[in-house]
Amino acid sequence: MATSNDITGSKETSGSFISCDFEIFGTVQGVFFRKYTQKEATKLNLVGWVKNTSSGTVKGHMEGRKDDINKMKNWLRATGSPKSKITKADFSNEKTITQLNGKSFSVNK
């Protein structure tokens, strides 16, 4: 079994990551928005979560490479799930992180 002690060697190739919170407004509940968000985030190698809020929005947190986060922001702003109607996308708490805090992107209830 291989051990994962070789953290120093992977730092050069991985570079830094960013994390970002998001809230999406519009018709985003009952249209599989969370499922499509999870699928897109996983495709972009992002980790984090997404959930519905009681006020009818969808909130989440994502972490990954800056380019992939920016692609996800564009997707959340303009694409979403096929039946969603996005009226506004807020992004907040963006910051540089040294490692990802998770292994996958989950849908929270």
N, CA, C and O atoms as a DFTB+ gen file, in Angstrom:
436 C
 N C O
     1  1       0.829      -1.181       0.000
     2  2       0.000       0.000       0.000
     3  2       0.881       1.254       0.000
     4  3       1.854       1.327       0.750
     5  1       0.552       2.209      -0.815
     6  2       1.338       3.440      -0.873
     7  2       0.892       4.392       0.223
     8  3      -0.284       4.446       0.583
     9  1       1.835       5.129       0.736
    10  2       1.485       6.131       1.752
    11  2       1.394       7.491       1.083
    12  3       1.979       7.710       0.023
    13  1       0.667       8.393       1.698
    14  2       0.490       9.719       1.105
    15  2       1.321      10.760       1.855
    16  3       0.826      11.842       2.169
    17  1       2.573      10.434       2.139
    18  2       3.448      11.359       2.847
    19  2       4.177      12.311       1.912
    20  3       4.836      13.241       2.377
    21  1       4.075      12.101       0.621
    22  2       4.820      12.921      -0.329
    23  2       4.052      14.193      -0.680
    24  3       3.708      14.422      -1.839
    25  1       3.792      15.006       0.319
    26  2       3.021      16.239       0.107
    27  2       3.895      17.320      -0.523
    28  3       3.402      18.114      -1.324
    29  1       5.185      17.366      -0.175
    30  2       6.050      18.424      -0.681
    31  2       6.204      18.373      -2.198
    32  3       6.232      19.419      -2.845
    33  1       6.303      17.191      -2.770
    34  2       6.463      17.059      -4.211
    35  2       5.241      17.498      -4.989
    36  3       5.371      18.006      -6.103
    37  1       4.057      17.316      -4.429
    38  2       2.842      17.656      -5.158
    39  2       2.497      19.131      -5.076
    40  3       1.684      19.614      -5.863
    41  1       3.099      19.864      -4.134
    42  2       2.829      21.296      -4.000
    43  2       3.157      22.054      -5.282
    44  3       2.394      22.925      -5.698
    45  1       4.287      21.730      -5.910
    46  2       4.707      22.448      -7.105
    47  2       3.716      22.252      -8.247
    48  3       3.438      23.191      -8.992
    49  1       3.191      21.061      -8.388
    50  2       2.281      20.807      -9.498
    51  2       0.866      21.289      -9.195
    52  3       0.133      21.668     -10.108
    53  1       0.477      21.278      -7.921
    54  2      -0.906      21.626      -7.607
    55  2      -1.125      23.134      -7.539
    56  3      -2.209      23.607      -7.884
    57  1      -0.133      23.895      -7.108
    58  2      -0.315      25.328      -6.969
    59  2      -1.333      25.630      -5.888
    60  3      -1.549      24.812      -4.993
    61  1      -1.965      26.799      -5.961
    62  2      -2.934      27.136      -4.932
    63  2      -4.353      26.983      -5.463
    64  3      -4.590      26.950      -6.671
    65  1      -5.263      26.894      -4.545
    66  2      -6.681      26.750      -4.863
    67  2      -7.427      27.958      -4.328
    68  3      -6.888      28.730      -3.534
    69  1      -8.666      28.120      -4.762
    70  2      -9.519      29.135      -4.151
    71  2     -10.820      28.491      -3.697
    72  3     -11.247      27.458      -4.212
    73  1     -11.429      29.136      -2.718
    74  2     -12.746      28.701      -2.256
    75  2     -13.694      29.873      -2.434
    76  3     -13.281      31.032      -2.434
    77  1     -14.967      29.552      -2.584
    78  2     -15.955      30.584      -2.861
    79  2     -17.341      30.083      -2.451
    80  3     -17.692      28.928      -2.696
    81  1     -18.113      30.955      -1.831
    82  2     -19.509      30.660      -1.523
    83  2     -20.378      31.242      -2.629
    84  3     -19.989      32.207      -3.288
    85  1     -21.555      30.656      -2.833
    86  2     -22.460      31.194      -3.848
    87  2     -23.911      31.071      -3.402
    88  3     -24.266      30.204      -2.604
    89  1     -24.744      31.965      -3.941
    90  2     -26.200      31.890      -3.766
    91  2     -26.825      32.253      -5.098
    92  3     -26.509      33.286      -5.688
    93  1     -27.725      31.383      -5.568
    94  2     -28.352      31.563      -6.874
    95  2     -29.841      31.841      -6.680
    96  3     -30.528      31.135      -5.942
    97  1     -30.322      32.875      -7.352
    98  2     -31.713      33.318      -7.243
    99  2     -32.457      33.043      -8.546
   100  3     -31.850      32.978      -9.615
   101  1     -33.765      32.885      -8.449
   102  2     -34.606      32.638      -9.616
   103  2     -35.387      31.348      -9.438
   104  3     -35.660      30.929      -8.313
   105  1     -35.744      30.723     -10.544
   106  2     -36.412      29.423     -10.499
   107  2     -35.322      28.366     -10.451
   108  3     -34.876      27.860     -11.481
   109  1     -34.899      28.038      -9.219
   110  2     -33.766      27.125      -9.060
   111  2     -34.084      25.954      -8.124
   112  3     -33.217      25.128      -7.841
   113  1     -35.321      25.889      -7.651
   114  2     -35.733      24.745      -6.842
   115  2     -36.805      23.975      -7.602
   116  3     -37.657      24.564      -8.266
   117  1     -36.750      22.643      -7.495
   118  2     -37.716      21.803      -8.205
   119  2     -37.401      21.633      -9.676
   120  3     -38.239      21.160     -10.444
   121  1     -36.191      22.019     -10.077
   122  2     -35.794      21.907     -11.488
   123  2     -34.447      21.176     -11.614
   124  3     -33.716      21.370     -12.585
   125  1     -34.131      20.336     -10.620
   126  2     -32.891      19.545     -10.601
   127  2     -31.626      20.394     -10.615
   128  3     -30.576      19.953     -11.082
   129  1     -31.735      21.621     -10.099
   130  2     -30.585      22.531     -10.105
   131  2     -29.410      21.974      -9.297
   132  3     -28.262      22.045      -9.736
   133  1     -29.702      21.420      -8.113
   134  2     -28.624      20.883      -7.270
   135  2     -27.926      19.708      -7.948
   136  3     -26.700      19.601      -7.912
   137  1     -28.709      18.831      -8.562
   138  2     -28.136      17.659      -9.236
   139  2     -27.215      18.077     -10.387
   140  3     -26.117      17.539     -10.532
   141  1     -27.663      19.034     -11.203
   142  2     -26.846      19.512     -12.312
   143  2     -25.617      20.270     -11.814
   144  3     -24.549      20.193     -12.421
   145  1     -25.771      21.005     -10.703
   146  2     -24.640      21.718     -10.116
   147  2     -23.579      20.717      -9.654
   148  3     -22.386      20.911      -9.888
   149  1     -24.028      19.650      -8.998
   150  2     -23.099      18.612      -8.541
   151  2     -22.369      17.983      -9.732
   152  3     -21.158      17.764      -9.679
   153  1     -23.103      17.697     -10.794
   154  2     -22.523      17.067     -11.981
   155  2     -21.477      17.985     -12.621
   156  3     -20.390      17.530     -12.976
   157  1     -21.795      19.261     -12.769
   158  2     -20.871      20.220     -13.388
   159  2     -19.636      20.432     -12.511
   160  3     -18.514      20.475     -13.016
   161  1     -19.842      20.563     -11.210
   162  2     -18.718      20.772     -10.286
   163  2     -17.782      19.571     -10.297
   164  3     -16.561      19.729     -10.276
   165  1     -18.348      18.383     -10.330
   166  2     -17.541      17.156     -10.360
   167  2     -16.731      17.087     -11.652
   168  3     -15.567      16.685     -11.644
   169  1     -17.354      17.482     -12.760
   170  2     -16.669      17.511     -14.059
   171  2     -15.464      18.458     -14.023
   172  3     -14.449      18.212     -14.674
   173  1     -15.593      19.545     -13.252
   174  2     -14.523      20.541     -13.149
   175  2     -13.557      20.248     -11.991
   176  3     -12.713      21.080     -11.658
   177  1     -13.686      19.073     -11.387
   178  2     -12.820      18.665     -10.262
   179  2     -12.928      19.580      -9.047
   180  3     -11.946      19.798      -8.338
   181  1     -14.115      20.110      -8.811
   182  2     -14.338      20.953      -7.640
   183  2     -14.867      20.105      -6.490
   184  3     -15.481      19.059      -6.706
   185  1     -14.623      20.566      -5.272
   186  2     -15.214      19.939      -4.092
   187  2     -16.074      20.994      -3.408
   188  3     -15.877      22.194      -3.598
   189  1     -17.038      20.524      -2.603
   190  2     -17.918      21.457      -1.900
   191  2     -19.299      20.866      -1.733
   192  3     -19.463      19.650      -1.631
   193  1     -20.298      21.747      -1.706
   194  2     -21.676      21.304      -1.492
   195  2     -22.650      22.318      -2.063
   196  3     -22.292      23.458      -2.360
   197  1     -23.900      21.868      -2.211
   198  2     -24.986      22.729      -2.680
   199  2     -26.250      22.307      -1.947
   200  3     -26.442      21.122      -1.676
   201  1     -27.120      23.273      -1.622
   202  2     -28.379      22.958      -0.938
   203  2     -29.437      24.007      -1.239
   204  3     -29.126      25.146      -1.587
   205  1     -30.694      23.601      -1.098
   206  2     -31.816      24.536      -1.202
   207  2     -31.916      25.320       0.101
   208  3     -31.541      24.825       1.164
   209  1     -32.426      26.554       0.008
   210  2     -32.683      27.344       1.216
   211  2     -34.194      27.495       1.396
   212  3     -34.968      27.262       0.467
   213  1     -34.591      27.879       2.575
   214  2     -36.024      28.071       2.850
   215  2     -36.577      29.294       2.123
   216  3     -37.792      29.433       1.985
   217  1     -35.701      30.178       1.660
   218  2     -36.170      31.377       0.953
   219  2     -36.264      31.178      -0.562
   220  3     -36.512      32.132      -1.301
   221  1     -36.063      29.920      -1.030
   222  2     -36.249      29.624      -2.451
   223  2     -35.005      29.765      -3.308
   224  3     -35.075      29.645      -4.531
   225  1     -33.864      30.020      -2.676
   226  2     -32.617      30.106      -3.426
   227  2     -31.835      28.801      -3.287
   228  3     -32.246      27.886      -2.573
   229  1     -30.709      28.736      -3.977
   230  2     -29.779      27.617      -3.817
   231  2     -28.455      28.212      -3.359
   232  3     -27.937      29.145      -3.972
   233  1     -27.913      27.662      -2.273
   234  2     -26.634      28.119      -1.738
   235  2     -25.618      27.001      -1.828
   236  3     -25.969      25.821      -1.869
   237  1     -24.348      27.391      -1.858
   238  2     -23.315      26.379      -1.865
   239  2     -21.940      26.933      -1.595
   240  3     -21.744      28.135      -1.414
   241  1     -20.987      26.012      -1.573
   242  2     -19.581      26.329      -1.360
   243  2     -18.779      25.471      -2.321
   244  3     -19.059      24.284      -2.491
   245  1     -17.770      26.083      -2.955
   246  2     -16.947      25.325      -3.893
   247  2     -15.482      25.660      -3.690
   248  3     -15.124      26.773      -3.307
   249  1     -14.648      24.671      -3.954
   250  2     -13.206      24.830      -3.848
   251  2     -12.557      24.142      -5.039
   252  3     -12.995      23.077      -5.474
   253  1     -11.505      24.769      -5.558
   254  2     -10.782      24.181      -6.683
   255  2      -9.812      25.175      -7.280
   256  3      -9.532      26.220      -6.694
   257  1      -9.299      24.839      -8.459
   258  2      -8.384      25.742      -9.163
   259  2      -9.161      26.968      -9.651
   260  3     -10.344      26.878      -9.977
   261  1      -8.477      28.108      -9.697
   262  2      -9.121      29.365     -10.067
   263  2      -9.841      29.275     -11.414
   264  3     -10.978      29.732     -11.537
   265  1      -9.194      28.690     -12.423
   266  2      -9.823      28.571     -13.745
   267  2     -11.121      27.773     -13.671
   268  3     -12.121      28.132     -14.293
   269  1     -11.092      26.685     -12.901
   270  2     -12.283      25.835     -12.781
   271  2     -13.385      26.533     -11.987
   272  3     -14.565      26.404     -12.313
   273  1     -13.000      27.274     -10.943
   274  2     -13.985      28.060     -10.175
   275  2     -14.645      29.087     -11.093
   276  3     -15.861      29.270     -11.053
   277  1     -13.837      29.758     -11.921
   278  2     -14.396      30.760     -12.840
   279  2     -15.346      30.129     -13.857
   280  3     -16.370      30.721     -14.199
   281  1     -15.012      28.934     -14.342
   282  2     -15.919      28.228     -15.260
   283  2     -17.230      27.903     -14.552
   284  3     -18.308      28.027     -15.132
   285  1     -17.124      27.483     -13.287
   286  2     -18.323      27.138     -12.515
   287  2     -19.160      28.380     -12.240
   288  3     -20.388      28.319     -12.288
   289  1     -18.518      29.499     -11.955
   290  2     -19.251      30.759     -11.744
   291  2     -20.063      31.107     -12.991
   292  3     -21.236      31.470     -12.898
   293  1     -19.426      30.992     -14.156
   294  2     -20.139      31.279     -15.406
   295  2     -21.313      30.333     -15.605
   296  3     -22.388      30.745     -16.042
   297  1     -21.097      29.061     -15.281
   298  2     -22.163      28.064     -15.417
   299  2     -23.318      28.403     -14.467
   300  3     -24.484      28.352     -14.860
   301  1     -22.991      28.748     -13.226
   302  2     -24.028      29.092     -12.233
   303  2     -24.767      30.373     -12.620
   304  3     -25.963      30.501     -12.358
   305  1     -24.067      31.311     -13.237
   306  2     -24.637      32.600     -13.624
   307  2     -25.568      32.469     -14.823
   308  3     -26.612      33.119     -14.880
   309  1     -25.183      31.622     -15.784
   310  2     -25.854      31.650     -17.082
   311  2     -26.498      30.348     -17.543
   312  3     -27.397      30.380     -18.383
   313  1     -26.064      29.206     -17.018
   314  2     -26.541      27.935     -17.555
   315  2     -27.504      27.237     -16.605
   316  3     -28.706      27.175     -16.866
   317  1     -26.981      26.717     -15.512
   318  2     -27.828      26.000     -14.554
   319  2     -28.429      24.741     -15.152
   320  3     -27.935      24.213     -16.148
   321  1     -29.495      24.268     -14.535
   322  2     -30.175      23.087     -15.064
   323  2     -31.080      23.511     -16.227
   324  3     -31.434      24.684     -16.341
   325  1     -31.453      22.559     -17.087
   326  2     -32.232      22.919     -18.281
   327  2     -33.507      23.710     -18.005
   328  3     -33.866      24.579     -18.799
   329  1     -34.206      23.431     -16.893
   330  2     -35.487      24.116     -16.636
   331  2     -35.366      25.289     -15.655
   332  3     -36.368      25.907     -15.294
   333  1     -34.138      25.589     -15.229
   334  2     -33.970      26.697     -14.282
   335  2     -34.020      28.039     -15.009
   336  3     -33.752      28.130     -16.207
   337  1     -34.372      29.080     -14.247
   338  2     -34.339      30.452     -14.743
   339  2     -33.590      31.273     -13.704
   340  3     -34.149      31.658     -12.677
   341  1     -32.324      31.535     -13.982
   342  2     -31.457      32.230     -13.039
   343  2     -31.636      33.734     -13.204
   344  3     -31.470      34.265     -14.302
   345  1     -31.972      34.418     -12.117
   346  2     -32.123      35.870     -12.186
   347  2     -30.926      36.595     -11.591
   348  3     -30.632      37.730     -11.965
   349  1     -30.233      35.935     -10.660
   350  2     -29.087      36.575     -10.023
   351  2     -28.180      35.513      -9.416
   352  3     -28.655      34.496      -8.912
   353  1     -26.867      35.754      -9.467
   354  2     -25.891      34.859      -8.848
   355  2     -24.948      35.700      -7.996
   356  3     -24.257      36.579      -8.511
   357  1     -24.920      35.432      -6.699
   358  2     -24.023      36.138      -5.785
   359  2     -22.867      35.233      -5.412
   360  3     -23.064      34.061      -5.091
   361  1     -21.658      35.777      -5.453
   362  2     -20.469      35.034      -5.049
   363  2     -19.788      35.820      -3.943
   364  3     -19.622      37.035      -4.053
   365  1     -19.392      35.130      -2.873
   366  2     -18.816      35.817      -1.721
   367  2     -17.732      34.977      -1.062
   368  3     -17.554      33.801      -1.380
   369  1     -17.017      35.601      -0.145
   370  2     -15.977      34.934       0.657
   371  2     -14.933      34.223      -0.197
   372  3     -14.443      33.159       0.182
   373  1     -14.593      34.798      -1.337
   374  2     -13.577      34.159      -2.179
   375  2     -12.210      34.375      -1.559
   376  3     -11.839      35.499      -1.218
   377  1     -11.462      33.284      -1.416
   378  2     -10.122      33.401      -0.843
   379  2      -9.225      32.276      -1.335
   380  3      -9.699      31.232      -1.782
   381  1      -7.931      32.507      -1.246
   382  2      -6.941      31.507      -1.627
   383  2      -6.793      30.505      -0.489
   384  3      -6.726      30.883       0.681
   385  1      -6.742      29.240      -0.841
   386  2      -6.531      28.181       0.146
   387  2      -5.371      27.307      -0.335
   388  3      -5.076      27.270      -1.530
   389  1      -4.719      26.609       0.584
   390  2      -3.561      25.799       0.201
   391  2      -3.947      24.372      -0.154
   392  3      -3.215      23.687      -0.869
   393  1      -5.102      23.919       0.346
   394  2      -5.544      22.565       0.008
   395  2      -7.060      22.505       0.020
   396  3      -7.728      23.338       0.632
   397  1      -7.588      21.502      -0.669
   398  2      -9.044      21.317      -0.736
   399  2      -9.532      20.689       0.545
   400  3      -8.901      19.776       1.077
   401  1     -10.655      21.174       1.044
   402  2     -11.248      20.651       2.277
   403  2     -12.367      19.671       1.968
   404  3     -13.523      19.913       2.316
   405  1     -12.035      18.588       1.327
   406  2     -13.030      17.590       0.979
   407  2     -12.559      16.794      -0.218
   408  3     -11.536      17.094      -0.835
   409  1     -13.335      15.771      -0.528
   410  2     -12.961      14.882      -1.637
   411  2     -13.983      14.905      -2.774
   412  3     -13.698      14.434      -3.875
   413  1     -15.168      15.450      -2.511
   414  2     -16.213      15.394      -3.532
   415  2     -17.125      16.617      -3.419
   416  3     -16.959      17.450      -2.528
   417  1     -18.075      16.710      -4.325
   418  2     -19.071      17.777      -4.318
   419  2     -20.414      17.139      -4.011
   420  3     -20.891      16.306      -4.781
   421  1     -21.031      17.516      -2.901
   422  2     -22.238      16.833      -2.453
   423  2     -23.480      17.713      -2.519
   424  3     -23.402      18.941      -2.497
   425  1     -24.626      17.045      -2.600
   426  2     -25.918      17.709      -2.514
   427  2     -26.399      17.535      -1.074
   428  3     -26.569      16.413      -0.597
   429  1     -26.614      18.652      -0.391
   430  2     -27.109      18.605       0.989
   431  2     -28.604      18.866       0.996
   432  3     -29.109      19.653       0.195
   433  1     -29.304      18.211       1.893
   434  2     -30.754      18.380       1.997
   435  2     -31.074      19.582       2.862
   436  3     -32.246      19.896       3.074
